[in-house]
Amino acid sequence: MTTDRPLPVPTPETAHFWEGTRVGELRLQACRDCGKTYFPPRPFCPACTSRHVEVVRASGRGTLHSYVISHLPAPGFQPPYTIAVVKLDEGPKMMTNIVGTPCDPALLPLDHPVEVTFEAFNDKISLPLFKLAGDAR
């Protein structure tokens, strides 16, 4: 697939995350010392600064925390599109896009359950996007 959408460039710190999305897994990090699960990836816990962290597979579920519907064109996006913050069941918040639902505030209630879906853009990058869970819209 070709796209003019800017794509992330994996780094050593984020490689586990992008390897996970490529195989359909949402991977987070959890601190072995304080138990906090966090995102975005980094080599130390943002809560206690411990370097005793591990990669964990997330459920891929959460709730719609906040969003904005953009009507402005952007590379790789056909307006309107929904830019959202999803609160994952594991605790962290993640910026993403909502797909599969028209860009209508009446159809995007806050705190509605969401689930991850992955869109492959090339053989190395699949982006985690979210769709409303439950009833089809």
Rosetta constraint file for C-alpha pairs under 8 A:
AtomPair CA 1 CA 120 HARMONIC 7.74 0.50
AtomPair CA 1 CA 121 HARMONIC 5.54 0.50
AtomPair CA 1 CA 122 HARMONIC 5.99 0.50
AtomPair CA 2 CA 121 HARMONIC 6.89 0.50
AtomPair CA 2 CA 122 HARMONIC 7.51 0.50
AtomPair CA 3 CA 76 HARMONIC 6.05 0.50
AtomPair CA 3 CA 121 HARMONIC 7.28 0.50
AtomPair CA 4 CA 75 HARMONIC 5.54 0.50
AtomPair CA 4 CA 76 HARMONIC 4.83 0.50
AtomPair CA 5 CA 75 HARMONIC 5.02 0.50
AtomPair CA 5 CA 76 HARMONIC 3.72 0.50
AtomPair CA 5 CA 77 HARMONIC 6.99 0.50
AtomPair CA 6 CA 75 HARMONIC 7.12 0.50
AtomPair CA 6 CA 76 HARMONIC 7.30 0.50
AtomPair CA 7 CA 125 HARMONIC 7.55 0.50
AtomPair CA 8 CA 125 HARMONIC 7.69 0.50
AtomPair CA 10 CA 14 HARMONIC 5.62 0.50
AtomPair CA 10 CA 15 HARMONIC 5.42 0.50
AtomPair CA 10 CA 18 HARMONIC 6.74 0.50
AtomPair CA 11 CA 15 HARMONIC 5.70 0.50
AtomPair CA 13 CA 41 HARMONIC 6.36 0.50
AtomPair CA 13 CA 42 HARMONIC 5.81 0.50
AtomPair CA 13 CA 43 HARMONIC 6.47 0.50
AtomPair CA 14 CA 18 HARMONIC 6.56 0.50
AtomPair CA 14 CA 41 HARMONIC 5.73 0.50
AtomPair CA 14 CA 42 HARMONIC 7.40 0.50
AtomPair CA 15 CA 19 HARMONIC 5.98 0.50
AtomPair CA 16 CA 20 HARMONIC 6.12 0.50
AtomPair CA 16 CA 27 HARMONIC 7.27 0.50
AtomPair CA 16 CA 55 HARMONIC 7.59 0.50
AtomPair CA 17 CA 21 HARMONIC 6.38 0.50
AtomPair CA 17 CA 26 HARMONIC 7.04 0.50
AtomPair CA 17 CA 27 HARMONIC 5.38 0.50
AtomPair CA 17 CA 28 HARMONIC 7.05 0.50
AtomPair CA 17 CA 41 HARMONIC 7.46 0.50
AtomPair CA 18 CA 22 HARMONIC 6.14 0.50
AtomPair CA 18 CA 124 HARMONIC 7.59 0.50
AtomPair CA 18 CA 125 HARMONIC 6.52 0.50
AtomPair CA 18 CA 126 HARMONIC 7.29 0.50
AtomPair CA 19 CA 23 HARMONIC 6.74 0.50
AtomPair CA 19 CA 124 HARMONIC 7.72 0.50
AtomPair CA 20 CA 24 HARMONIC 6.20 0.50
AtomPair CA 20 CA 25 HARMONIC 4.67 0.50
AtomPair CA 20 CA 26 HARMONIC 5.94 0.50
AtomPair CA 20 CA 27 HARMONIC 5.97 0.50
AtomPair CA 21 CA 25 HARMONIC 5.06 0.50
AtomPair CA 21 CA 26 HARMONIC 5.81 0.50
AtomPair CA 21 CA 27 HARMONIC 7.63 0.50
AtomPair CA 21 CA 118 HARMONIC 6.82 0.50
AtomPair CA 21 CA 125 HARMONIC 7.43 0.50
AtomPair CA 21 CA 126 HARMONIC 5.53 0.50
AtomPair CA 21 CA 127 HARMONIC 6.57 0.50
AtomPair CA 21 CA 128 HARMONIC 6.58 0.50
AtomPair CA 22 CA 120 HARMONIC 7.27 0.50
AtomPair CA 22 CA 123 HARMONIC 7.79 0.50
AtomPair CA 22 CA 124 HARMONIC 6.51 0.50
AtomPair CA 22 CA 125 HARMONIC 6.16 0.50
AtomPair CA 22 CA 126 HARMONIC 5.16 0.50
AtomPair CA 24 CA 117 HARMONIC 7.80 0.50
AtomPair CA 24 CA 118 HARMONIC 6.35 0.50
AtomPair CA 25 CA 57 HARMONIC 6.67 0.50
AtomPair CA 25 CA 58 HARMONIC 7.46 0.50
AtomPair CA 25 CA 60 HARMONIC 7.79 0.50
AtomPair CA 26 CA 57 HARMONIC 5.97 0.50
AtomPair CA 26 CA 58 HARMONIC 5.40 0.50
AtomPair CA 26 CA 59 HARMONIC 7.36 0.50
AtomPair CA 26 CA 60 HARMONIC 6.07 0.50
AtomPair CA 26 CA 116 HARMONIC 7.89 0.50
AtomPair CA 26 CA 128 HARMONIC 7.41 0.50
AtomPair CA 27 CA 55 HARMONIC 6.48 0.50
AtomPair CA 27 CA 56 HARMONIC 5.59 0.50
AtomPair CA 27 CA 57 HARMONIC 4.57 0.50
AtomPair CA 27 CA 58 HARMONIC 5.54 0.50
AtomPair CA 28 CA 37 HARMONIC 6.88 0.50
AtomPair CA 28 CA 38 HARMONIC 6.30 0.50
AtomPair CA 28 CA 39 HARMONIC 6.13 0.50
AtomPair CA 28 CA 40 HARMONIC 7.75 0.50
AtomPair CA 28 CA 41 HARMONIC 7.03 0.50
AtomPair CA 28 CA 55 HARMONIC 5.76 0.50
AtomPair CA 28 CA 56 HARMONIC 5.36 0.50
AtomPair CA 28 CA 57 HARMONIC 6.30 0.50
AtomPair CA 28 CA 58 HARMONIC 6.29 0.50
AtomPair CA 29 CA 37 HARMONIC 5.63 0.50
AtomPair CA 29 CA 38 HARMONIC 5.59 0.50
AtomPair CA 29 CA 39 HARMONIC 6.89 0.50
AtomPair CA 29 CA 41 HARMONIC 6.65 0.50
AtomPair CA 29 CA 53 HARMONIC 6.41 0.50
AtomPair CA 29 CA 54 HARMONIC 5.46 0.50
AtomPair CA 29 CA 55 HARMONIC 4.47 0.50
AtomPair CA 29 CA 56 HARMONIC 5.66 0.50
AtomPair CA 30 CA 35 HARMONIC 6.17 0.50
AtomPair CA 30 CA 36 HARMONIC 5.56 0.50
AtomPair CA 30 CA 37 HARMONIC 4.09 0.50
AtomPair CA 30 CA 38 HARMONIC 6.21 0.50
AtomPair CA 30 CA 45 HARMONIC 7.65 0.50
AtomPair CA 30 CA 53 HARMONIC 5.49 0.50
AtomPair CA 30 CA 54 HARMONIC 5.42 0.50
AtomPair CA 30 CA 55 HARMONIC 6.40 0.50
AtomPair CA 30 CA 56 HARMONIC 6.64 0.50
AtomPair CA 31 CA 35 HARMONIC 4.91 0.50
AtomPair CA 31 CA 36 HARMONIC 5.38 0.50
AtomPair CA 31 CA 37 HARMONIC 6.40 0.50
AtomPair CA 31 CA 44 HARMONIC 7.98 0.50
AtomPair CA 31 CA 45 HARMONIC 5.88 0.50
AtomPair CA 31 CA 50 HARMONIC 7.12 0.50
AtomPair CA 31 CA 51 HARMONIC 7.74 0.50
AtomPair CA 31 CA 52 HARMONIC 5.98 0.50
AtomPair CA 31 CA 53 HARMONIC 4.37 0.50
AtomPair CA 31 CA 54 HARMONIC 6.48 0.50
AtomPair CA 32 CA 52 HARMONIC 5.49 0.50
AtomPair CA 32 CA 53 HARMONIC 5.54 0.50
AtomPair CA 32 CA 54 HARMONIC 7.02 0.50
AtomPair CA 33 CA 50 HARMONIC 6.86 0.50
AtomPair CA 33 CA 52 HARMONIC 6.58 0.50
AtomPair CA 33 CA 53 HARMONIC 7.96 0.50
AtomPair CA 34 CA 47 HARMONIC 7.82 0.50
AtomPair CA 34 CA 48 HARMONIC 6.93 0.50
AtomPair CA 36 CA 45 HARMONIC 7.54 0.50
AtomPair CA 36 CA 47 HARMONIC 7.09 0.50
AtomPair CA 37 CA 90 HARMONIC 6.57 0.50
AtomPair CA 37 CA 91 HARMONIC 6.64 0.50
AtomPair CA 37 CA 92 HARMONIC 6.76 0.50
AtomPair CA 38 CA 45 HARMONIC 7.58 0.50
AtomPair CA 38 CA 46 HARMONIC 7.64 0.50
AtomPair CA 38 CA 91 HARMONIC 7.32 0.50
AtomPair CA 38 CA 92 HARMONIC 5.33 0.50
AtomPair CA 39 CA 92 HARMONIC 5.80 0.50
AtomPair CA 39 CA 93 HARMONIC 7.13 0.50
AtomPair CA 39 CA 94 HARMONIC 7.15 0.50
AtomPair CA 40 CA 94 HARMONIC 7.86 0.50
AtomPair CA 43 CA 51 HARMONIC 6.26 0.50
AtomPair CA 43 CA 53 HARMONIC 7.37 0.50
AtomPair CA 44 CA 49 HARMONIC 5.33 0.50
AtomPair CA 44 CA 50 HARMONIC 5.43 0.50
AtomPair CA 44 CA 51 HARMONIC 4.44 0.50
AtomPair CA 44 CA 52 HARMONIC 7.25 0.50
AtomPair CA 44 CA 53 HARMONIC 6.67 0.50
AtomPair CA 45 CA 49 HARMONIC 4.60 0.50
AtomPair CA 45 CA 50 HARMONIC 5.26 0.50
AtomPair CA 45 CA 51 HARMONIC 6.41 0.50
AtomPair CA 45 CA 52 HARMONIC 7.86 0.50
AtomPair CA 45 CA 53 HARMONIC 6.88 0.50
AtomPair CA 58 CA 90 HARMONIC 6.96 0.50
AtomPair CA 59 CA 89 HARMONIC 7.31 0.50
AtomPair CA 59 CA 90 HARMONIC 7.76 0.50
AtomPair CA 60 CA 88 HARMONIC 7.24 0.50
AtomPair CA 60 CA 89 HARMONIC 7.88 0.50
AtomPair CA 60 CA 115 HARMONIC 5.51 0.50
AtomPair CA 60 CA 116 HARMONIC 5.00 0.50
AtomPair CA 61 CA 88 HARMONIC 5.94 0.50
AtomPair CA 61 CA 89 HARMONIC 5.84 0.50
AtomPair CA 61 CA 113 HARMONIC 7.22 0.50
AtomPair CA 61 CA 114 HARMONIC 5.78 0.50
AtomPair CA 61 CA 115 HARMONIC 4.48 0.50
AtomPair CA 61 CA 116 HARMONIC 6.42 0.50
AtomPair CA 62 CA 86 HARMONIC 6.37 0.50
AtomPair CA 62 CA 87 HARMONIC 5.34 0.50
AtomPair CA 62 CA 88 HARMONIC 4.01 0.50
AtomPair CA 62 CA 89 HARMONIC 4.71 0.50
AtomPair CA 62 CA 113 HARMONIC 5.73 0.50
AtomPair CA 62 CA 114 HARMONIC 5.32 0.50
AtomPair CA 62 CA 115 HARMONIC 6.40 0.50
AtomPair CA 63 CA 86 HARMONIC 5.65 0.50
AtomPair CA 63 CA 87 HARMONIC 5.33 0.50
AtomPair CA 63 CA 88 HARMONIC 6.54 0.50
AtomPair CA 63 CA 89 HARMONIC 7.58 0.50
AtomPair CA 63 CA 110 HARMONIC 7.57 0.50
AtomPair CA 63 CA 111 HARMONIC 4.95 0.50
AtomPair CA 63 CA 112 HARMONIC 5.29 0.50
AtomPair CA 63 CA 113 HARMONIC 4.36 0.50
AtomPair CA 63 CA 114 HARMONIC 5.26 0.50
AtomPair CA 64 CA 84 HARMONIC 7.24 0.50
AtomPair CA 64 CA 85 HARMONIC 6.51 0.50
AtomPair CA 64 CA 86 HARMONIC 4.83 0.50
AtomPair CA 64 CA 87 HARMONIC 6.47 0.50
AtomPair CA 64 CA 109 HARMONIC 7.51 0.50
AtomPair CA 64 CA 110 HARMONIC 5.28 0.50
AtomPair CA 64 CA 111 HARMONIC 4.86 0.50
AtomPair CA 64 CA 112 HARMONIC 5.45 0.50
AtomPair CA 64 CA 113 HARMONIC 6.46 0.50
AtomPair CA 64 CA 114 HARMONIC 6.45 0.50
AtomPair CA 65 CA 84 HARMONIC 7.48 0.50
AtomPair CA 65 CA 85 HARMONIC 5.48 0.50
AtomPair CA 65 CA 86 HARMONIC 5.16 0.50
AtomPair CA 65 CA 87 HARMONIC 5.76 0.50
AtomPair CA 65 CA 110 HARMONIC 5.80 0.50
AtomPair CA 65 CA 111 HARMONIC 5.77 0.50
AtomPair CA 66 CA 84 HARMONIC 5.67 0.50
AtomPair CA 66 CA 85 HARMONIC 5.10 0.50
AtomPair CA 66 CA 86 HARMONIC 7.02 0.50
AtomPair CA 66 CA 110 HARMONIC 6.50 0.50
AtomPair CA 67 CA 82 HARMONIC 6.66 0.50
AtomPair CA 67 CA 83 HARMONIC 5.53 0.50
AtomPair CA 67 CA 84 HARMONIC 4.01 0.50
AtomPair CA 67 CA 85 HARMONIC 6.02 0.50
AtomPair CA 68 CA 82 HARMONIC 5.88 0.50
AtomPair CA 68 CA 83 HARMONIC 5.44 0.50
AtomPair CA 68 CA 84 HARMONIC 6.43 0.50
AtomPair CA 69 CA 80 HARMONIC 6.44 0.50
AtomPair CA 69 CA 81 HARMONIC 5.65 0.50
AtomPair CA 69 CA 82 HARMONIC 4.54 0.50
AtomPair CA 69 CA 83 HARMONIC 6.28 0.50
AtomPair CA 69 CA 103 HARMONIC 6.41 0.50
AtomPair CA 70 CA 79 HARMONIC 6.52 0.50
AtomPair CA 70 CA 80 HARMONIC 5.42 0.50
AtomPair CA 70 CA 81 HARMONIC 5.49 0.50
AtomPair CA 70 CA 82 HARMONIC 6.27 0.50
AtomPair CA 70 CA 83 HARMONIC 7.22 0.50
AtomPair CA 71 CA 79 HARMONIC 4.95 0.50
AtomPair CA 71 CA 80 HARMONIC 4.55 0.50
AtomPair CA 71 CA 81 HARMONIC 6.96 0.50
AtomPair CA 72 CA 79 HARMONIC 6.03 0.50
AtomPair CA 72 CA 80 HARMONIC 7.17 0.50
AtomPair CA 73 CA 77 HARMONIC 6.42 0.50
AtomPair CA 73 CA 78 HARMONIC 6.30 0.50
AtomPair CA 73 CA 79 HARMONIC 5.71 0.50
AtomPair CA 74 CA 78 HARMONIC 7.38 0.50
AtomPair CA 77 CA 81 HARMONIC 7.17 0.50
AtomPair CA 80 CA 103 HARMONIC 6.52 0.50
AtomPair CA 81 CA 97 HARMONIC 7.62 0.50
AtomPair CA 81 CA 98 HARMONIC 7.83 0.50
AtomPair CA 81 CA 103 HARMONIC 6.27 0.50
AtomPair CA 82 CA 97 HARMONIC 5.57 0.50
AtomPair CA 82 CA 98 HARMONIC 5.52 0.50
AtomPair CA 82 CA 99 HARMONIC 7.60 0.50
AtomPair CA 82 CA 103 HARMONIC 6.27 0.50
AtomPair CA 83 CA 95 HARMONIC 7.34 0.50
AtomPair CA 83 CA 96 HARMONIC 6.00 0.50
AtomPair CA 83 CA 97 HARMONIC 4.68 0.50
AtomPair CA 83 CA 98 HARMONIC 6.60 0.50
AtomPair CA 84 CA 95 HARMONIC 5.68 0.50
AtomPair CA 84 CA 96 HARMONIC 5.29 0.50
AtomPair CA 84 CA 97 HARMONIC 5.44 0.50
AtomPair CA 84 CA 98 HARMONIC 6.44 0.50
AtomPair CA 85 CA 93 HARMONIC 6.37 0.50
AtomPair CA 85 CA 94 HARMONIC 5.47 0.50
AtomPair CA 85 CA 95 HARMONIC 4.46 0.50
AtomPair CA 85 CA 96 HARMONIC 6.18 0.50
AtomPair CA 86 CA 93 HARMONIC 5.47 0.50
AtomPair CA 86 CA 94 HARMONIC 5.29 0.50
AtomPair CA 86 CA 95 HARMONIC 6.39 0.50
AtomPair CA 86 CA 96 HARMONIC 7.20 0.50
AtomPair CA 86 CA 114 HARMONIC 7.83 0.50
AtomPair CA 87 CA 91 HARMONIC 6.41 0.50
AtomPair CA 87 CA 92 HARMONIC 5.96 0.50
AtomPair CA 87 CA 93 HARMONIC 4.33 0.50
AtomPair CA 87 CA 94 HARMONIC 6.52 0.50
AtomPair CA 88 CA 92 HARMONIC 5.58 0.50
AtomPair CA 88 CA 93 HARMONIC 5.90 0.50
AtomPair CA 88 CA 94 HARMONIC 7.37 0.50
AtomPair CA 96 CA 128 HARMONIC 7.24 0.50
AtomPair CA 96 CA 129 HARMONIC 5.77 0.50
AtomPair CA 96 CA 130 HARMONIC 7.03 0.50
AtomPair CA 97 CA 129 HARMONIC 5.42 0.50
AtomPair CA 97 CA 130 HARMONIC 6.27 0.50
AtomPair CA 98 CA 129 HARMONIC 6.24 0.50
AtomPair CA 98 CA 130 HARMONIC 4.97 0.50
AtomPair CA 98 CA 131 HARMONIC 5.43 0.50
AtomPair CA 98 CA 132 HARMONIC 7.63 0.50
AtomPair CA 99 CA 129 HARMONIC 6.84 0.50
AtomPair CA 99 CA 130 HARMONIC 6.12 0.50
AtomPair CA 99 CA 131 HARMONIC 5.24 0.50
AtomPair CA 100 CA 131 HARMONIC 5.96 0.50
AtomPair CA 100 CA 132 HARMONIC 7.65 0.50
AtomPair CA 100 CA 137 HARMONIC 7.69 0.50
AtomPair CA 101 CA 107 HARMONIC 7.22 0.50
AtomPair CA 101 CA 108 HARMONIC 7.87 0.50
AtomPair CA 101 CA 131 HARMONIC 7.27 0.50
AtomPair CA 101 CA 132 HARMONIC 7.36 0.50
AtomPair CA 101 CA 137 HARMONIC 5.96 0.50
AtomPair CA 102 CA 107 HARMONIC 7.20 0.50
AtomPair CA 102 CA 137 HARMONIC 7.97 0.50
AtomPair CA 103 CA 107 HARMONIC 7.59 0.50
AtomPair CA 103 CA 108 HARMONIC 7.81 0.50
AtomPair CA 104 CA 108 HARMONIC 6.61 0.50
AtomPair CA 105 CA 109 HARMONIC 6.97 0.50
AtomPair CA 107 CA 137 HARMONIC 7.43 0.50
AtomPair CA 108 CA 112 HARMONIC 7.51 0.50
AtomPair CA 112 CA 132 HARMONIC 7.04 0.50
AtomPair CA 112 CA 133 HARMONIC 7.70 0.50
AtomPair CA 113 CA 132 HARMONIC 6.10 0.50
AtomPair CA 113 CA 133 HARMONIC 5.35 0.50
AtomPair CA 113 CA 134 HARMONIC 7.50 0.50
AtomPair CA 114 CA 130 HARMONIC 6.17 0.50
AtomPair CA 114 CA 131 HARMONIC 5.47 0.50
AtomPair CA 114 CA 132 HARMONIC 4.37 0.50
AtomPair CA 114 CA 133 HARMONIC 4.68 0.50
AtomPair CA 115 CA 130 HARMONIC 5.43 0.50
AtomPair CA 115 CA 131 HARMONIC 5.60 0.50
AtomPair CA 115 CA 132 HARMONIC 6.43 0.50
AtomPair CA 115 CA 133 HARMONIC 5.80 0.50
AtomPair CA 116 CA 128 HARMONIC 6.19 0.50
AtomPair CA 116 CA 129 HARMONIC 5.68 0.50
AtomPair CA 116 CA 130 HARMONIC 4.42 0.50
AtomPair CA 116 CA 131 HARMONIC 6.46 0.50
AtomPair CA 117 CA 128 HARMONIC 5.85 0.50
AtomPair CA 117 CA 129 HARMONIC 5.30 0.50
AtomPair CA 117 CA 130 HARMONIC 5.62 0.50
AtomPair CA 117 CA 131 HARMONIC 7.00 0.50
AtomPair CA 118 CA 126 HARMONIC 5.92 0.50
AtomPair CA 118 CA 127 HARMONIC 5.49 0.50
AtomPair CA 118 CA 128 HARMONIC 4.70 0.50
AtomPair CA 118 CA 129 HARMONIC 5.85 0.50
AtomPair CA 119 CA 126 HARMONIC 5.11 0.50
AtomPair CA 119 CA 127 HARMONIC 5.30 0.50
AtomPair CA 119 CA 128 HARMONIC 6.71 0.50
AtomPair CA 119 CA 129 HARMONIC 7.18 0.50
AtomPair CA 120 CA 125 HARMONIC 6.05 0.50
AtomPair CA 120 CA 126 HARMONIC 3.93 0.50
AtomPair CA 120 CA 127 HARMONIC 6.44 0.50
AtomPair CA 121 CA 125 HARMONIC 5.72 0.50
AtomPair CA 121 CA 126 HARMONIC 5.66 0.50
AtomPair CA 121 CA 127 HARMONIC 7.47 0.50
AtomPair CA 122 CA 126 HARMONIC 7.06 0.50
AtomPair CA 132 CA 136 HARMONIC 7.92 0.50
